Amino acid sequence: MRRGLVLIVCAQIMWGLSPAFWRLGSDIAALDLLGHRALWAFVTVFVIHAIRGSLQAVRAATREPRTLLLEVFAGVIIGSNWLVWVWAVTNDRVVEGSLGYFITPLVSVVLGVMVVGERLRRAQWAAVALGTASVTWLTVDMGRLPWVSLFLAATFGVYGLVKKMVDRPPLDMLAIELTVMLPLALVFLGTRLSGGDDALVSAAGSEYVVLLGSGLFTVVPLLCFAGAVQRVPLSVIGVIQYLSPSTHFVLGVVAYDEPLGGGRLVGFLLVWLGLAVFTADGLRVARSGAHPDGPPRGQRIGWRPLGQRGQLG
């Protein structure tokens, strides 16, 4: 278990520090960053599969129509999530983005109710209500919807739901998702290159690091997380998962001097209270050894948020 804890903490630290990494390329357009991220992440995953000799398993998965359809959808969803997150980081919206990843577990349980027909315990309903109150308060305080937060939470929540529906190793699924993104990335980067506007051609200094290192920075924490879930109880992972959005929040406020007025702080306090209720309820269920699974409909949601396989920021 000790190795698993090291792996999950490493994954959360890398995800938590992702704003610092992406801001190395703050002068690069978000679409250029996304295109290079998709390309180099694909290359990284392809090399890993080639070394492991597991490319055949990926090809086998693509022959299953249901799996392929779901993974194509997942590729579109996570690609849009990456784009908005990178845009938020490079446009001084790190704090707003952190809220999205704070409320993602609450979005996941709502999706469980709406799509899977699961039932929530009273504490979980209270947590969802507090999360809703937080978004409502922030909308009034900011004078607009916190669309970055809502988009990140919704896309990652839906992505997690898709992951719950596909019983394949995370690395195999990521290979398919990146393959979905690759043609669009190549067309976009090829167009930019032919016009002399490709970010890699005009990059300098740290911009080379973020463009060429984006693949490793995407894949390594995912591999760490995949290794951790095999060794660490999900109740522990559920608590540690808040390390990354907490780091986002601190970076946004302290390092990047993003505004945090009293109104916005109240909104965060509401969602933090909701997460405290949610976490305490999950730990209580885990300690009691309860297995509240029931029939497909009317099933109570246990501790694990839907599709909890890691963040992709």
N, C-alpha and C positions, 0 to 999 in steps of 0.2 A: 504493500500500500504506500510505503514511503516514496518509491519511485513514481507511483501514480500521482501523488501530491505534488512532487517536483514538476511533473509534466503539465498538470493542470494549471499550476501557478505560472509556469513559463508561458503557456498559451495565453493566459489572461493578461500577463504583463505585456506581451507583444501586441495583443489587441488593444490594451489600454494605451500603449505608447504610439499607436498608429497615427494619431494626429501629428505628432512630431515627425514621423517618417514622411507622411504625405505633404506636410508643409515645406519639406525640402524642395518640392516642386511646385510651390505656390504660384509661380509665374507661368506655369504650364496649364493650358486649358483642361478642364475636367474630362472632356471627351478623349483628349490625347492620353491622359493618364489612364483612363479606363481601357483604351485600345491596347496600350503597352502592357497593362496589367493582365488582360486576358491572354495576350500573345505569350508573354514570358511565363505566366502561370501554366499555360498549356504545355509549353516546352518542358518546364520543371516536372509536371505530372507525367508527361510522356516518358521522360528519362527514368523516373522512379519506377514506372510500370515495366519499362524495358529491362531494367536491372533486376526487378523481382520476377520477371517472366510472367506477368499477370495481364498482358494485353489481351490474351484470348478471353479472359473472364469479362473484360469490358465489352469486347465484340459480342460475346454471348448475351450480355444484358441488353444490347441494342437490338437483338432479334426478338425480344419480348415487346410486342406493340404497346402494352399498357405501361411498362417501365419506361420505354423510349418516350412516349407521349408525356408522361409525368416529368421526366428529366429535361425534356425540351422546355416545358413550362417553367421548371425550376431554374433552368439556365437564364431564361428571360427575366424572371423575378429577381434572382440574385444579382444579375448584371445591372438592373435598374437600381437595386439597393446600393451596390458599389458606387455607381455614378453619383447618386445623391449624397452619399457619405463623403466621397472625395470632394464634391462641390462644397458641401457644408464646411469641411475642414479648411479648404483653401479660401473660403469667403467669410471667415470669422463667425461660424455658426456651430462651433464645437459643443458649447453648452446645450444648445437646442438639440443637437444630434445625440448627446449623452442621454437626454430625457427619453428619446426614442428607444434606446436600448434598455433603459430602466423599465419602461412600460411594456416591453416585448413579452415578458412572461404573462402579464395580465391579458394581453391581446391573444396569446396562445390559448389560455383557458376559455376565453370567450369564443374563439374559433372551435374549440372542443364542444361547446354547447351548441353552436349554430350548425356545425357541419357534421360532427360525429354523433351528436345526440347525448353527450355526457352531461352529468349533473354535478353541480358545485356544492360543496359544503358551505355552511353559513359564513365561516371565516373567509372563504374564497370570494363569496359574493361581496362581503364587506371590502375586501382588497380591490375588487373590480370597481366598486362604487367610489372608493377613494381615488383610484386612477382616473375615473371619469370626471370626478370633481376637480382633479388637478388640471386636466386638459381644459375644462370649462373655465376655470379661474384664469389660466394663462391666456386663453383666447380673449377674455374680457380685459385683462391687464395689458396685453400687448396690442390690442385693437385688431388682431388678425389671428387666424388659425395658426398654431405652431406646426405648419405643414411638413417641415423637415422631420420633426419628431414623429408625427403620425405616419408619414410615408415610410420611414425606416422601420417603425414598429410593425406596420401592416405588412410590408413586403417580407420582413424576416419572419413574422408570424406565419404567413402563408407558406413561405419556404419551409419552415419547420413542419407544417402540416403535410406538405408533399413528402418530406423525408420520412414522416411516420408511415406513409402509405407505400413506401418502396423499401423492401427488405434486401438491401445490398450494402456492401462495405462502403464507408464514406469516400475512400479514395477512388473507387470505381465510379461512384456517382459523380464525383467532382470531374473526373475525366470526361464523362458524357456532357456535363454542363459546359465545360470549357470548349469542347468540340462544337457545341451549339453556338457559342460566342465567336469562335475562331473565324468563320467566313466573314462575318460583319467586321471584325477587328482588322482582318487583312485588307478588305476592300477600303475601309476607312484610312488605315495607315498607308496603303498603297496610293490612295488619292492625295493624301497629305504629302507623301514623298515625291510624287510626280510634280506637284506644284511647288516643291522646295520648302514646304511648311512643316515637315515632320519634326516633332519635338526633339527626337534623338539627334537629328542633324544639327540643330541649332542649340543643343544643350551645352551647359557648361558647369563644371564643378559638381556640386551636390545633385544637380538635376540628372546626371548620369547614374548616380547611386539609386535614386528613386525609380527611374525608368527601368534600368537593367535589373535592379534588385527587387522589383515589385512581385515577380513570380515567387521567389523564395519567401518573401515577407507574407505572401498570401498562403502558401502551402505549408510552411513549417509549423505555424501554430495549429493548423488543422490536424496535422499528424500528431502533434503533442496531445491535442485534445482526444483524438481517437485512441491513443495509447492510454490516456488517463481513465476514460470511461470503462475500460476493461479491468481496472485495478481499484478504483475508488467508488464508494457508494454514491448513488445519485443524490442522496440527501446532502452529502458534503459538497458535491459539485454544484448543486443548486445554490448554495450559499456563496461559494467562491466565485460564481459567475458574475456577481455584482462588482467584482474588483475592477473589471475593464471599464464599465461606464462611470464608475467612481473616479477612476484615473482620468477619463475624458473630462469629467466635470472640473476636477482640480486643475488640469492643464488649461482649460478654457478660461477659468476665473483668475488663476494665479499667473500662469505663464503668458497667456495671450491677452489678458486684461479685458476679457469680454464682460459686458455689463451684467450685474446681478443685483437688481434693485430689490426692495422689500417685497414688491408684488410677485416677482418671479421666484424669489426664495420661498414664499408661501406655497406656490404651486409645486415646487420641488419637495417641500416638507410633506405635502399631501401624498405625493406618489411614494416618498420614502416610508411614510407611515403605512401605506397600503402594502408595500413590499415587506415591511416588518411583520405585518399580520399574516401575509401569505407565507413567508418563510417560517414563522413560528408554528403555523398550522401544519406545514409540510414536515417539519422536524418532529412535531408531536405524533403525526401519523407514522413516520419512520421509526420512532422509538417504540411505539406500541406494537410494531410488527403487523399492523393492519394491512390487509390486502382488499381494498374496497372495490375490486373489479367485479363487474356484474355482467348482465346481458349487454349486447351491443348498444341498445338504447336504454336510457335510464341509468347508465353507468356513472359512478362518481369518479371525478378526476382525482388521481393520487398526487404524489409530490411532483413528479417529473413534468415540467412544462412540455407541451407538444413539440416533438421533433428536436429536443434539446441536444444538438450535436455540435454546438459551438457557434461563435460569432464569425462573421466574415468581413469585418470592417478593416 
